[in-house]
Each structure stands twice: as C-alpha cells, then as structure tokens.
Amino acid sequence: MKQRSAGKPDIELGKRIRLRRVEQKISQAELGDKLGVSFQQVQKYEKGVNRVSLTRIQQVAQATGKPVAFFIANSNESYANADPNITRLLTSREGYELAVGWFAASPAARKVMLSTLKQFVKEGA
C-alpha cells in the first residue's frame, strides 16, 4: 500500500504553525518540547513535509494559545491569492518583527523607513 504524502493543505497548515510560533517568539526546539517531539519534526510540520494528525494539531493549538480552527479553517483560501513574498515575510521572525515595528512607528517614521528600504534595494545592499 502506497503511503500518502503531504500535499498543499499540509503546506498551508505548516505555514500557520510557523506563523503562530513566530508570533509567540518561541523556537522550533521550544515548540517541540511542548509537543514531545524534536525540533526537526516541528521543522518538517512547518515545511509540510510530514502530515500533522488532528491530535497533534490540538497539541499545537494548546501550546500556542490558539483555537484548532486557526490552524485548519479556510486554510486553502487564506494563502490562495497571497503574494508568496508576503507569505514568506509574515512567516519569518524578521518579517514579523518588521511588521510589529512598522505599526508601532509614527507615519513620519514609516515614510523614512520605506525610503531607506527603497534606497537599500536600489543600491543592491
């Protein structure tokens, strides 16, 4: 019997697990400890390499303080039309910190930050 491999829904679920872990500012190892698995296993869940059982989703929800529905509701719709760069940004620790900082800054500071970023990109820094 052929084993089923992870597919697009598993990848989307993994993105949500990573997003919540980054929001909580915990490492893969810390989440793994809470779940009773290795950081490598958490990494595989986040990348969608390994499928995540419903029991494990419940454990992830409990460990991260989100309802199970956060991880499974509308998972195909949430990222379906999103720019892949936005998804990459929001699922990285640096991207999350950038977003938090952006919304904490004044409108004038945001203008300066955006101008500086554009200059870095233009110069290839």
C-alpha positions in Angstrom: 0.0 0.0 0.0 1.4 3.4 -1.0 1.9 5.9 1.8 0.1 9.2 1.2 2.5 12.1 1.1 2.0 15.6 2.3 0.2 18.0 -0.1 -0.9 21.6 -0.4 -3.2 21.5 2.7 -0.3 20.2 4.7 2.0 23.0 3.5 -0.7 25.6 4.4 -1.1 24.1 7.8 2.6 24.2 8.3 2.7 27.9 7.4 0.1 28.6 10.0 2.1 26.6 12.6 5.2 28.6 11.8 3.3 31.9 11.8 1.9 31.2 15.3 5.3 30.0 16.6 7.0 33.1 15.3 4.2 35.3 16.8 4.8 33.6 20.2 8.6 34.2 19.8 9.4 30.5 20.5 11.9 28.4 18.7 11.2 25.1 16.9 13.0 23.4 19.8 10.8 25.0 22.4 7.6 24.1 20.5 9.0 20.6 20.0 9.5 20.3 23.8 5.9 21.3 24.4 4.7 18.7 21.8 7.1 16.0 22.9 8.8 15.9 19.5 12.2 17.0 18.2 12.8 20.4 16.6 13.4 18.5 13.3 9.9 17.2 13.5 8.5 20.7 14.1 10.5 21.8 11.1 9.0 19.0 8.9 5.5 20.0 10.0 6.2 23.7 9.2 7.5 22.8 5.8 4.6 20.5 5.0 7.0 17.6 4.6 5.2 15.5 7.2 1.5 15.3 7.7 0.1 16.6 11.0 -2.5 14.5 12.8 -5.6 16.0 14.4 -4.3 15.1 17.8 -1.0 16.9 17.1 -2.9 20.0 15.7 -4.8 20.0 19.1 -1.5 19.9 20.9 -0.1 22.7 18.7 -3.2 24.8 19.4 -2.9 24.3 23.1 0.9 25.0 23.1 0.5 28.2 21.1 -2.8 29.5 22.7 -4.8 29.5 19.5 -8.0 27.5 18.8 -7.7 24.5 16.5 -9.8 26.4 13.9 -7.0 28.9 13.4 -4.9 26.1 12.0 -7.5 24.4 9.8 -10.3 26.8 9.0 -10.1 28.2 5.5 -6.5 27.1 5.2 -6.8 26.8 1.4 -8.4 30.2 1.0 -6.1 32.2 3.3 -3.0 31.9 1.2 -4.5 31.1 -2.2 -4.3 34.6 -3.6 -1.5 35.9 -1.4 1.8 37.1 -2.9 4.4 34.4 -2.0 6.7 37.1 -0.8 4.1 38.3 1.7 3.7 34.8 3.0 7.5 34.4 3.3 7.7 37.8 5.1 5.0 37.1 7.6 6.2 33.6 8.4 9.8 34.7 9.2 10.9 36.0 12.5 12.4 39.1 10.9 9.3 39.8 8.9 7.1 39.5 12.0 9.3 41.9 13.9 9.3 44.3 10.9 5.5 44.3 10.8 5.2 44.9 14.6 7.8 47.7 14.3 6.1 49.2 11.3 2.7 49.5 13.0 4.3 50.8 16.2 6.1 53.6 14.3 4.6 57.0 13.5 3.5 57.8 9.9 6.5 60.1 9.5 8.9 57.3 10.7 7.2 54.9 8.3 8.0 57.2 5.4 11.6 57.4 6.4 11.8 53.6 6.9 10.2 53.0 3.4 12.5 55.5 1.8 15.6 53.9 3.4 14.5 50.4 2.4 13.9 51.5 -1.2 17.4 53.1 -1.3 19.0 49.8 0.0 17.2 47.8 -2.7 18.2 50.3 -5.3 21.9 50.1 -4.3 21.7 46.3 -4.0 22.7 46.4 -0.3 
